Amino acid sequence: MARPTPSPAAPASSSSSSSWPAASAVLELLKPITWFPPMWAFACGVVASGAALSQAWPLALLGIVLSGPIVCGMSQAVNDWFDRHVDAVNEPQRPIPSGRMPGRSGLWIAIGWTGLSIGVGWLLGPWGFAGTLLGVALAWAYSAPPLRLKRDGWTGSAACALSYETLPWITAAAVLSGGAPDARLVLVAFLYGVGAHGIMTLNDFKAIEGDRRFGIMSLPVRLGPERAAQVACLVMAVPQLGVATLLLAWGAPWHGAIIGMSLLVQLVCMRRLLRDPRGLAPWYNGTGVSLYVLGMMVSAAALRGLP
């Protein structure tokens, strides 16, 4: 998701002699590595819904594919197009600034994937269609002018986190149950979305130079790496503590205890992260964030067993 940028020199892609990008460049534009979070969140919603997968697996599978390769892939294409000048500084090897995505092909792919997202969302019924429309709207609002929510680290990360975690979770539960999900499920999904705000902040550490140059006020730019990392850790930890407490109160003590123990391990990892936020952010994404997402599935299993 993005913000209005100055008009620097046109990216290399505009001068490419080929009119069609290679399939490998299109796949890279859609960033498969980013598909996992919304797919996992949708899977959590499927589990938490309590639906019998022996009968509902086609809907579940379609929703997981929609959440990852289609909607999330679309959001990455939209972001790369409107961030092409920033990427020329942060990641010049990306398909658009490197010239491997010629002309306006990146924009046409973003538009085409948007249409595909809406069409597949329609197949999931009214709840799935509504969730898809909201996800598409958030993706364009995050990256494209005039809103370009990513210009502000607070609102941009919030939009991204809620659309990656909370929205797919609630949508999956609604699609699989055929109606509005239980309020407890909505609350847990919302808390995990709030916590994911911190994960999005850690992802912004790799783009500090380009963000600063083009006026994108991510939290690492706005607060500095050290304070941004402290805020990210706090934002990730507090919602998990809330989830563990709620599960204990709702009669799922073992699940709550597992999340509590996971949080303790994450706190140890956070302590190390804070020594060198810029250098250790990728390491934390592979350790602390992994524990975070595993806790999501533990919570989903707990919700499935609640009366």
Secondary structure as UniProt FT lines:
FT   HELIX           12..15
FT   HELIX           23..29
FT   HELIX           32..34
FT   HELIX           36..49
FT   HELIX           53..65
FT   HELIX           66..72
FT   HELIX           73..82
FT   HELIX           84..90
FT   TURN            92..93
FT   HELIX           95..98
FT   TURN            103..104
FT   HELIX           105..122
FT   TURN            123..124
FT   HELIX           125..143
FT   TURN            145..147
FT   HELIX           149..151
FT   HELIX           153..161
FT   HELIX           162..166
FT   HELIX           167..177
FT   HELIX           183..203
FT   HELIX           204..207
FT   HELIX           208..213
FT   TURN            214..215
FT   HELIX           219..223
FT   HELIX           225..249
FT   TURN            250..251
FT   HELIX           253..273
FT   TURN            274..275
FT   HELIX           277..286
FT   HELIX           288..305
//
